[in-house]
């Protein structure tokens, strides 16, 4: 995902993903995390670290559950 693979390596990866359910799931998880972090405002990364509120944790749970449901379809 980070670099463009040579054609033969790309093809090998695609074939592997056809039969490896674990790598497919991992790929979906990585894609979700990439999309989610792209949506964050830039100031998020400059802010000091803090503990998540219950509301924030619930938002994360909800979003992850939505993605899991979307993946199952």
N, CA, C and O atoms as CSV, one atom per row, in Angstrom:
chain,resi,resn,atom,element,x,y,z
A,1,UNK,N,N,0.810,-1.208,0.000
A,1,UNK,CA,C,0.000,0.000,0.000
A,1,UNK,C,C,0.849,1.265,0.000
A,1,UNK,O,O,0.421,2.310,-0.491
A,2,UNK,N,N,2.046,1.165,0.550
A,2,UNK,CA,C,2.886,2.354,0.664
A,2,UNK,C,C,3.670,2.662,-0.604
A,2,UNK,O,O,3.989,3.819,-0.878
A,3,UNK,N,N,3.976,1.640,-1.366
A,3,UNK,CA,C,4.749,1.846,-2.595
A,3,UNK,C,C,4.130,1.037,-3.738
A,3,UNK,O,O,3.439,0.043,-3.515
A,4,UNK,N,N,4.392,1.482,-4.949
A,4,UNK,CA,C,3.921,0.760,-6.119
A,4,UNK,C,C,4.846,-0.436,-6.331
A,4,UNK,O,O,6.064,-0.291,-6.438
A,5,UNK,N,N,4.240,-1.619,-6.388
A,5,UNK,CA,C,5.013,-2.841,-6.561
A,5,UNK,C,C,5.266,-3.113,-8.042
A,5,UNK,O,O,4.485,-2.703,-8.901
A,6,UNK,N,N,6.369,-3.809,-8.330
A,6,UNK,CA,C,6.559,-4.283,-9.701
A,6,UNK,C,C,5.382,-5.197,-10.076
A,6,UNK,O,O,4.745,-5.784,-9.202
A,7,UNK,N,N,5.110,-5.306,-11.332
A,7,UNK,CA,C,3.936,-6.046,-11.803
A,7,UNK,C,C,3.899,-7.473,-11.254
A,7,UNK,O,O,2.850,-7.920,-10.789
A,8,UNK,N,N,5.006,-8.187,-11.296
A,8,UNK,CA,C,4.998,-9.576,-10.836
A,8,UNK,C,C,4.720,-9.673,-9.328
A,8,UNK,O,O,4.024,-10.588,-8.889
A,9,UNK,N,N,5.254,-8.743,-8.539
A,9,UNK,CA,C,4.989,-8.749,-7.084
A,9,UNK,C,C,3.526,-8.392,-6.808
A,9,UNK,O,O,2.894,-8.974,-5.927
A,10,UNK,N,N,3.001,-7.439,-7.561
A,10,UNK,CA,C,1.597,-7.046,-7.408
A,10,UNK,C,C,0.696,-8.248,-7.707
A,10,UNK,O,O,-0.263,-8.509,-6.980
A,11,UNK,N,N,1.004,-8.957,-8.755
A,11,UNK,CA,C,0.225,-10.130,-9.129
A,11,UNK,C,C,0.312,-11.215,-8.052
A,11,UNK,O,O,-0.693,-11.838,-7.708
A,12,UNK,N,N,1.504,-11.434,-7.531
A,12,UNK,CA,C,1.676,-12.419,-6.458
A,12,UNK,C,C,0.843,-12.038,-5.232
A,12,UNK,O,O,0.233,-12.895,-4.593
A,13,UNK,N,N,0.828,-10.753,-4.917
A,13,UNK,CA,C,0.048,-10.275,-3.770
A,13,UNK,C,C,-1.443,-10.501,-3.998
A,13,UNK,O,O,-2.152,-10.947,-3.096
A,14,UNK,N,N,-1.910,-10.197,-5.190
A,14,UNK,CA,C,-3.331,-10.378,-5.504
A,14,UNK,C,C,-3.733,-11.858,-5.394
A,14,UNK,O,O,-4.791,-12.180,-4.854
A,15,UNK,N,N,-2.900,-12.730,-5.898
A,15,UNK,CA,C,-3.181,-14.166,-5.816
A,15,UNK,C,C,-3.223,-14.600,-4.353
A,15,UNK,O,O,-4.114,-15.346,-3.944
A,16,UNK,N,N,-2.271,-14.136,-3.581
A,16,UNK,CA,C,-2.250,-14.485,-2.160
A,16,UNK,C,C,-3.540,-14.030,-1.477
A,16,UNK,O,O,-4.127,-14.776,-0.694
A,17,UNK,N,N,-3.976,-12.814,-1.774
A,17,UNK,CA,C,-5.186,-12.287,-1.139
A,17,UNK,C,C,-6.440,-13.052,-1.553
A,17,UNK,O,O,-7.443,-13.022,-0.841
A,18,UNK,N,N,-6.396,-13.730,-2.686
A,18,UNK,CA,C,-7.545,-14.534,-3.110
A,18,UNK,C,C,-7.810,-15.694,-2.155
A,18,UNK,O,O,-8.962,-16.069,-1.936
A,19,UNK,N,N,-6.761,-16.253,-1.596
A,19,UNK,CA,C,-6.964,-17.423,-0.734
A,19,UNK,C,C,-6.684,-17.184,0.747
A,19,UNK,O,O,-7.019,-18.038,1.568
A,20,UNK,N,N,-6.092,-16.071,1.110
A,20,UNK,CA,C,-5.753,-15.839,2.522
A,20,UNK,C,C,-6.741,-14.856,3.165
A,20,UNK,O,O,-6.636,-13.642,2.995
A,21,UNK,N,N,-7.680,-15.407,3.893
A,21,UNK,CA,C,-8.710,-14.581,4.518
A,21,UNK,C,C,-8.106,-13.632,5.559
A,21,UNK,O,O,-8.591,-12.515,5.737
A,22,UNK,N,N,-7.061,-14.071,6.237
A,22,UNK,CA,C,-6.459,-13.234,7.285
A,22,UNK,C,C,-5.800,-11.991,6.691
A,22,UNK,O,O,-5.915,-10.897,7.242
A,23,UNK,N,N,-5.130,-12.161,5.597
A,23,UNK,CA,C,-4.489,-10.997,4.957
A,23,UNK,C,C,-5.532,-10.066,4.339
A,23,UNK,O,O,-5.350,-8.849,4.325
A,24,UNK,N,N,-6.619,-10.638,3.832
A,24,UNK,CA,C,-7.703,-9.785,3.308
A,24,UNK,C,C,-8.289,-8.947,4.432
A,24,UNK,O,O,-8.523,-7.751,4.265
A,25,UNK,N,N,-8.525,-9.572,5.574
A,25,UNK,CA,C,-9.066,-8.829,6.714
A,25,UNK,C,C,-8.102,-7.739,7.165
A,25,UNK,O,O,-8.506,-6.613,7.456
A,26,UNK,N,N,-6.833,-8.090,7.218
A,26,UNK,CA,C,-5.813,-7.119,7.625
A,26,UNK,C,C,-5.767,-5.949,6.641
A,26,UNK,O,O,-5.631,-4.795,7.047
A,27,UNK,N,N,-5.881,-6.250,5.363
A,27,UNK,CA,C,-5.893,-5.203,4.339
A,27,UNK,C,C,-7.074,-4.264,4.533
A,27,UNK,O,O,-6.930,-3.045,4.435
A,28,UNK,N,N,-8.234,-4.830,4.806
A,28,UNK,CA,C,-9.428,-4.009,5.033
A,28,UNK,C,C,-9.237,-3.126,6.267
A,28,UNK,O,O,-9.620,-1.956,6.260
A,29,UNK,N,N,-8.652,-3.681,7.314
A,29,UNK,CA,C,-8.406,-2.905,8.530
A,29,UNK,C,C,-7.442,-1.750,8.258
A,29,UNK,O,O,-7.666,-0.628,8.712
A,30,UNK,N,N,-6.386,-2.027,7.525
A,30,UNK,CA,C,-5.432,-0.967,7.195
A,30,UNK,C,C,-6.068,0.128,6.345
A,30,UNK,O,O,-5.829,1.316,6.563
A,31,UNK,N,N,-6.881,-0.287,5.371
A,31,UNK,CA,C,-7.564,0.700,4.536
A,31,UNK,C,C,-8.492,1.569,5.372
A,31,UNK,O,O,-8.562,2.781,5.170
A,32,UNK,N,N,-9.203,0.955,6.307
A,32,UNK,CA,C,-10.085,1.715,7.188
A,32,UNK,C,C,-9.287,2.737,8.007
A,32,UNK,O,O,-9.669,3.904,8.091
A,33,UNK,N,N,-8.181,2.294,8.607
A,33,UNK,CA,C,-7.370,3.195,9.424
A,33,UNK,C,C,-6.791,4.334,8.596
A,33,UNK,O,O,-6.720,5.467,9.072
A,34,UNK,N,N,-6.383,4.056,7.384
A,34,UNK,CA,C,-5.860,5.106,6.509
A,34,UNK,C,C,-6.946,6.136,6.195
A,34,UNK,O,O,-6.710,7.342,6.267
A,35,UNK,N,N,-8.149,5.643,5.843
A,35,UNK,CA,C,-9.259,6.558,5.548
A,35,UNK,C,C,-9.617,7.393,6.778
A,35,UNK,O,O,-9.815,8.604,6.685
A,36,UNK,N,N,-9.694,6.732,7.915
A,36,UNK,CA,C,-10.090,7.416,9.153
A,36,UNK,C,C,-9.087,8.504,9.524
A,36,UNK,O,O,-9.486,9.594,9.933
A,37,UNK,N,N,-7.808,8.229,9.390
A,37,UNK,CA,C,-6.814,9.242,9.770
A,37,UNK,C,C,-6.762,10.383,8.762
A,37,UNK,O,O,-6.432,11.511,9.128
A,38,UNK,N,N,-7.082,10.109,7.497
A,38,UNK,CA,C,-7.139,11.194,6.507
A,38,UNK,C,C,-8.262,12.174,6.812
A,38,UNK,O,O,-8.173,13.349,6.456
A,39,UNK,N,N,-9.313,11.705,7.465
A,39,UNK,CA,C,-10.466,12.553,7.777
A,39,UNK,C,C,-10.236,13.426,9.006
A,39,UNK,O,O,-10.999,14.361,9.251
A,40,UNK,N,N,-9.206,13.135,9.772
A,40,UNK,CA,C,-8.939,13.919,10.979
A,40,UNK,C,C,-8.411,15.302,10.615
A,40,UNK,O,O,-7.632,15.443,9.672
A,41,UNK,N,N,-8.833,16.322,11.358
A,41,UNK,CA,C,-8.291,17.658,11.106
A,41,UNK,C,C,-6.813,17.717,11.506
A,41,UNK,O,O,-6.401,17.032,12.442
A,42,UNK,N,N,-6.019,18.525,10.807
A,42,UNK,CA,C,-4.578,18.599,11.087
A,42,UNK,C,C,-4.256,18.941,12.541
A,42,UNK,O,O,-3.254,18.468,13.077
A,43,UNK,N,N,-5.083,19.748,13.178
A,43,UNK,CA,C,-4.789,20.143,14.563
A,43,UNK,C,C,-4.849,18.956,15.528
A,43,UNK,O,O,-4.329,19.031,16.641
A,44,UNK,N,N,-5.475,17.877,15.105
A,44,UNK,CA,C,-5.530,16.674,15.938
A,44,UNK,C,C,-4.129,16.167,16.258
A,44,UNK,O,O,-3.863,15.709,17.369
A,45,UNK,N,N,-3.250,16.252,15.289
A,45,UNK,CA,C,-1.905,15.719,15.461
A,45,UNK,C,C,-1.011,16.655,16.274
A,45,UNK,O,O,0.020,16.227,16.793
A,46,UNK,N,N,-1.392,17.911,16.386
A,46,UNK,CA,C,-0.599,18.870,17.146
A,46,UNK,C,C,-1.071,18.960,18.599
A,46,UNK,O,O,-0.366,19.489,19.458
A,47,UNK,N,N,-2.256,18.443,18.859
A,47,UNK,CA,C,-2.832,18.550,20.200
A,47,UNK,C,C,-2.093,17.638,21.177
A,47,UNK,O,O,-1.617,16.570,20.793
A,48,UNK,N,N,-1.998,18.056,22.431
A,48,UNK,CA,C,-1.372,17.185,23.434
A,48,UNK,C,C,-2.234,15.934,23.649
A,48,UNK,O,O,-3.450,15.967,23.463
A,49,UNK,N,N,-1.595,14.854,24.036
A,49,UNK,CA,C,-2.318,13.613,24.262
A,49,UNK,C,C,-3.246,13.742,25.467
A,49,UNK,O,O,-2.906,14.387,26.459
A,50,UNK,N,N,-4.397,13.135,25.370
A,50,UNK,CA,C,-5.342,13.125,26.486
A,50,UNK,C,C,-6.095,11.803,26.480
A,50,UNK,O,O,-6.102,11.083,25.481
A,51,UNK,N,N,-6.720,11.499,27.588
A,51,UNK,CA,C,-7.520,10.287,27.667
A,51,UNK,C,C,-8.837,10.520,26.944
A,51,UNK,O,O,-9.380,11.625,26.948
A,52,UNK,N,N,-9.337,9.461,26.327
A,52,UNK,CA,C,-10.598,9.558,25.603
A,52,UNK,C,C,-11.774,9.614,26.576
A,52,UNK,O,O,-11.804,8.917,27.591
A,53,UNK,N,N,-12.729,10.453,26.237
A,53,UNK,CA,C,-13.947,10.507,27.037
A,53,UNK,C,C,-14.815,9.303,26.696
A,53,UNK,O,O,-14.562,8.613,25.709
A,54,UNK,N,N,-15.818,9.054,27.495
A,54,UNK,CA,C,-16.739,7.943,27.229
A,54,UNK,C,C,-17.435,8.151,25.883
A,54,UNK,O,O,-17.662,7.199,25.136
A,55,UNK,N,N,-17.768,9.401,25.588
A,55,UNK,CA,C,-18.429,9.724,24.318
A,55,UNK,C,C,-17.501,9.409,23.135
A,55,UNK,O,O,-17.941,8.841,22.135
A,56,UNK,N,N,-16.245,9.771,23.247
A,56,UNK,CA,C,-15.281,9.500,22.179
A,56,UNK,C,C,-15.091,8.000,21.982
A,56,UNK,O,O,-15.024,7.517,20.852
A,57,UNK,N,N,-15.005,7.274,23.085
A,57,UNK,CA,C,-14.863,5.823,22.991
A,57,UNK,C,C,-16.077,5.202,22.310
A,57,UNK,O,O,-15.941,4.286,21.500
A,58,UNK,N,N,-17.243,5.696,22.637
A,58,UNK,CA,C,-18.467,5.171,22.029
A,58,UNK,C,C,-18.510,5.481,20.529
A,58,UNK,O,O,-18.959,4.652,19.737
A,59,UNK,N,N,-18.050,6.653,20.145
A,59,UNK,CA,C,-17.992,7.004,18.718
A,59,UNK,C,C,-17.065,6.042,17.971
A,59,UNK,O,O,-17.374,5.612,16.860
A,60,UNK,N,N,-15.947,5.714,18.576
A,60,UNK,CA,C,-15.002,4.779,17.961
A,60,UNK,C,C,-15.635,3.401,17.838
A,60,UNK,O,O,-15.546,2.762,16.790
A,61,UNK,N,N,-16.276,2.941,18.917
A,61,UNK,CA,C,-16.946,1.636,18.882
A,61,UNK,C,C,-17.999,1.581,17.768
A,61,UNK,O,O,-18.082,0.609,17.017
A,62,UNK,N,N,-18.788,2.636,17.684
A,62,UNK,CA,C,-19.845,2.699,16.680
A,62,UNK,C,C,-19.269,2.652,15.277
A,62,UNK,O,O,-19.749,1.908,14.422
A,63,UNK,N,N,-18.248,3.443,15.047
A,63,UNK,CA,C,-17.622,3.499,13.715
A,63,UNK,C,C,-17.001,2.152,13.338
A,63,UNK,O,O,-17.134,1.701,12.201
A,64,UNK,N,N,-16.332,1.520,14.285
A,64,UNK,CA,C,-15.741,0.210,14.015
A,64,UNK,C,C,-16.821,-0.832,13.730
A,64,UNK,O,O,-16.668,-1.668,12.838
A,65,UNK,N,N,-17.894,-0.778,14.481
A,65,UNK,CA,C,-18.995,-1.716,14.264
A,65,UNK,C,C,-19.611,-1.521,12.885
A,65,UNK,O,O,-19.938,-2.495,12.206
A,66,UNK,N,N,-19.771,-0.268,12.469
A,66,UNK,CA,C,-20.308,0.020,11.131
A,66,UNK,C,C,-19.396,-0.565,10.054
A,66,UNK,O,O,-19.867,-1.152,9.081
A,67,UNK,N,N,-18.107,-0.400,10.236
A,67,UNK,CA,C,-17.153,-0.931,9.256
A,67,UNK,C,C,-17.174,-2.451,9.239
A,67,UNK,O,O,-17.083,-3.060,8.173
A,68,UNK,N,N,-17.292,-3.070,10.407
A,68,UNK,CA,C,-17.372,-4.523,10.461
A,68,UNK,C,C,-18.621,-5.024,9.728
A,68,UNK,O,O,-18.562,-6.006,8.987
A,69,UNK,N,N,-19.716,-4.359,9.935
A,69,UNK,CA,C,-20.964,-4.735,9.273
A,69,UNK,C,C,-20.836,-4.569,7.756
A,69,UNK,O,O,-21.310,-5.404,6.986
A,70,UNK,N,N,-20.196,-3.494,7.349
A,70,UNK,CA,C,-20.000,-3.241,5.914
A,70,UNK,C,C,-19.110,-4.322,5.312
A,70,UNK,O,O,-19.333,-4.763,4.184
A,71,UNK,N,N,-18.106,-4.744,6.065
A,71,UNK,CA,C,-17.174,-5.777,5.587
A,71,UNK,C,C,-17.872,-7.128,5.444
A,71,UNK,O,O,-17.558,-7.892,4.532
A,72,UNK,N,N,-18.805,-7.424,6.327
A,72,UNK,CA,C,-19.497,-8.718,6.318
A,72,UNK,C,C,-20.419,-8.856,5.115
A,72,UNK,O,O,-20.733,-9.973,4.705
A,73,UNK,N,N,-20.861,-7.733,4.540
A,73,UNK,CA,C,-21.817,-7.794,3.416
A,73,UNK,C,C,-21.176,-8.181,2.128
A,73,UNK,O,O,-21.853,-8.272,1.104
